Amino acid sequence: MALTVSLVVLFGIVLGLLLKAKSLGVGSALVAVLFGFLLASTGVAGPINNLIHALVDAIAKVRA
């Protein structure tokens, strides 16, 4: 759970920085947020979550 919250905060910060740098428009940001929200409620959410956990575990093993 802590990992999920951390990734949400990280992606929120990146999205905010893109908006501030005007690299991303408000409409595009809204589409990105809505896409992520809707994707989380589909059957794809489980495999994506597993992939993220596998990547984080692999990074942790490389750094150790």
C-alpha positions as CSV (number, residue, x, y, z in Angstrom):
1,M,0.0,0.0,0.0
2,A,2.8,2.4,0.8
3,L,4.4,1.8,-2.5
4,T,1.2,2.6,-4.4
5,V,0.8,5.9,-2.5
6,S,4.4,6.8,-3.2
7,L,3.9,6.1,-6.9
8,V,0.7,8.1,-7.0
9,V,2.5,11.1,-5.4
10,L,5.5,10.7,-7.7
11,F,3.3,10.7,-10.8
12,G,1.2,13.6,-9.5
13,I,4.4,15.6,-9.0
14,V,5.6,14.8,-12.6
15,L,2.2,15.7,-14.0
16,G,2.2,19.0,-12.0
17,L,5.7,19.8,-13.3
18,L,4.7,19.1,-16.9
19,L,1.7,21.4,-16.5
20,K,3.9,24.1,-14.9
21,A,6.4,23.9,-17.7
22,K,3.6,24.0,-20.2
23,S,4.8,20.8,-21.8
24,L,1.4,19.4,-21.2
25,G,-1.9,21.2,-21.6
26,V,-4.7,21.1,-19.0
27,G,-6.9,19.1,-21.4
28,S,-4.1,16.5,-21.9
29,A,-3.5,16.3,-18.2
30,L,-7.2,15.7,-17.6
31,V,-7.3,13.0,-20.2
32,A,-4.2,11.3,-18.6
33,V,-5.8,11.4,-15.1
34,L,-9.1,10.1,-16.4
35,F,-7.4,7.3,-18.4
36,G,-5.5,6.2,-15.3
37,F,-8.6,6.3,-13.2
38,L,-10.7,4.3,-15.7
39,L,-7.8,1.8,-16.3
40,A,-7.6,1.1,-12.6
41,S,-11.2,-0.2,-12.6
42,T,-10.6,-2.7,-15.4
43,G,-9.2,-6.2,-15.4
44,V,-5.9,-4.8,-16.6
45,A,-5.2,-3.2,-13.2
46,G,-4.0,-6.5,-11.7
47,P,-1.3,-7.3,-14.3
48,I,-0.2,-3.6,-14.3
49,N,0.1,-3.7,-10.5
50,N,2.1,-7.0,-10.7
51,L,4.4,-5.5,-13.4
52,I,5.1,-2.4,-11.2
53,H,5.8,-4.6,-8.2
54,A,8.2,-6.7,-10.2
55,L,10.1,-3.7,-11.5
56,V,10.4,-2.2,-8.0
57,D,11.7,-5.6,-6.7
58,A,14.2,-5.8,-9.6
59,I,15.4,-2.3,-8.9
60,A,15.7,-3.1,-5.2
61,K,17.8,-6.2,-5.9
62,V,20.1,-4.3,-8.3
63,R,20.7,-1.6,-5.7
64,A,21.4,-4.1,-2.9
